[in-house]
Amino acid sequence: MSIAAGAPSRAEVLTLFRSFLRVARKFTDYNIREYTKRRTIDAFRQNRNLTDPSAISAAFSDGKAQFEVANRQAVVYSLYAPKLKSVMEVHK
């Protein structure tokens, strides 16, 4: 997205949403993985009804910045993740 282009397209927003969900799957810890998914869905629902192009662009830029943070955290967390699974992930 270029600055002169204005608000991001629906496809760009959906791509960012899917990217967040992919990053969430990278977390090995159940709690962090589920929190990331829940937070992603909640944030996108909260911004669903934005109509002002500048507000949409600001929310999209903030989302991209948050995505970069989540991506870095997923990499760092994978280096130091506990080897044991959560009780929520243990199958009988």
Kinemage of the C-alpha trace (Angstrom):
@kinemage 1
@onewidth
@group {chain A} dominant
@subgroup {mainchain}
@vectorlist {calphas} color= white
{ca met a 1} P 0.000 0.000 0.000
{ca ser a 2} L 1.393 3.371 -0.930
{ca ile a 3} L 0.725 6.479 1.113
{ca ala a 4} L -0.957 8.219 -1.818
{ca ala a 5} L -3.282 5.269 -2.396
{ca gly a 6} L -5.399 6.022 0.686
{ca ala a 7} L -7.211 3.296 2.549
{ca pro a 8} L -6.088 -0.303 2.077
{ca ser a 9} L -8.194 -2.592 -0.061
{ca arg a 10} L -10.364 -5.351 1.369
{ca ala a 11} L -7.886 -7.901 0.005
{ca glu a 12} L -5.009 -6.231 1.867
{ca val a 13} L -6.981 -6.236 5.108
{ca leu a 14} L -7.924 -9.905 4.701
{ca thr a 15} L -4.308 -10.764 3.926
{ca leu a 16} L -3.205 -9.067 7.143
{ca phe a 17} L -5.921 -10.929 9.088
{ca arg a 18} L -4.845 -14.294 7.675
{ca ser a 19} L -1.202 -13.464 8.350
{ca phe a 20} L -2.027 -12.822 12.006
{ca leu a 21} L -3.775 -16.182 12.248
{ca arg a 22} L -0.768 -17.906 10.630
{ca val a 23} L 1.565 -16.274 13.140
{ca ala a 24} L -0.715 -17.386 15.969
{ca arg a 25} L -0.282 -20.992 14.837
{ca lys a 26} L 3.494 -20.644 15.212
{ca phe a 27} L 3.259 -20.252 18.990
{ca thr a 28} L 3.863 -23.582 20.671
{ca asp a 29} L 2.191 -22.608 23.939
{ca tyr a 30} L -1.582 -23.137 23.882
{ca asn a 31} L -2.395 -20.064 25.970
{ca ile a 32} L -0.346 -17.671 23.864
{ca arg a 33} L -1.600 -19.218 20.628
{ca glu a 34} L -5.254 -18.895 21.667
{ca tyr a 35} L -4.750 -15.390 23.065
{ca thr a 36} L -3.193 -14.248 19.792
{ca lys a 37} L -6.061 -15.697 17.764
{ca arg a 38} L -8.696 -14.211 20.068
{ca arg a 39} L -6.991 -10.797 20.143
{ca thr a 40} L -6.711 -10.781 16.337
{ca ile a 41} L -10.384 -11.586 15.824
{ca asp a 42} L -11.471 -9.033 18.444
{ca ala a 43} L -9.322 -6.238 16.975
{ca phe a 44} L -10.553 -6.822 13.438
{ca arg a 45} L -14.174 -6.944 14.607
{ca gln a 46} L -13.660 -3.727 16.543
{ca asn a 47} L -12.391 -1.957 13.418
{ca arg a 48} L -14.904 -3.554 11.047
{ca asn a 49} L -17.211 -0.550 10.977
{ca leu a 50} L -14.600 2.133 10.299
{ca thr a 51} L -15.604 4.338 7.386
{ca asp a 52} L -13.140 7.245 7.480
{ca pro a 53} L -10.256 6.469 5.072
{ca ser a 54} L -7.693 8.067 7.383
{ca ala a 55} L -8.943 5.989 10.339
{ca ile a 56} L -8.832 2.842 8.200
{ca ser a 57} L -5.285 3.630 7.081
{ca ala a 58} L -4.215 4.318 10.669
{ca ala a 59} L -5.751 1.067 11.902
{ca phe a 60} L -4.118 -0.846 9.035
{ca ser a 61} L -0.704 0.695 9.760
{ca asp a 62} L -1.082 -0.136 13.439
{ca gly a 63} L -2.078 -3.673 12.501
{ca lys a 64} L 0.997 -4.085 10.320
{ca ala a 65} L 3.205 -2.863 13.168
{ca gln a 66} L 1.509 -5.273 15.584
{ca phe a 67} L 1.960 -8.063 13.056
{ca glu a 68} L 5.709 -7.460 12.949
{ca val a 69} L 5.842 -7.589 16.750
{ca ala a 70} L 3.823 -10.818 16.853
{ca asn a 71} L 6.021 -12.356 14.182
{ca arg a 72} L 9.210 -11.511 16.125
{ca gln a 73} L 7.673 -12.816 19.337
{ca ala a 74} L 6.759 -16.100 17.649
{ca val a 75} L 10.359 -16.575 16.541
{ca val a 76} L 11.811 -15.657 19.940
{ca tyr a 77} L 9.273 -17.777 21.793
{ca ser a 78} L 10.022 -20.792 19.600
{ca leu a 79} L 13.652 -20.593 20.709
{ca tyr a 80} L 12.753 -20.738 24.404
{ca ala a 81} L 9.458 -22.605 24.394
{ca pro a 82} L 8.847 -25.196 27.104
{ca lys a 83} L 9.012 -28.789 25.928
{ca leu a 84} L 5.903 -29.841 27.864
{ca lys a 85} L 2.443 -29.392 26.414
{ca ser a 86} L -0.334 -27.585 28.184
{ca val a 87} L -3.061 -29.578 29.904
{ca met a 88} L -5.414 -28.191 27.241
{ca glu a 89} L -3.378 -29.874 24.502
{ca val a 90} L -2.925 -33.313 26.057
{ca his a 91} L -5.161 -35.874 24.361
{ca lys a 92} L -6.283 -39.049 26.090
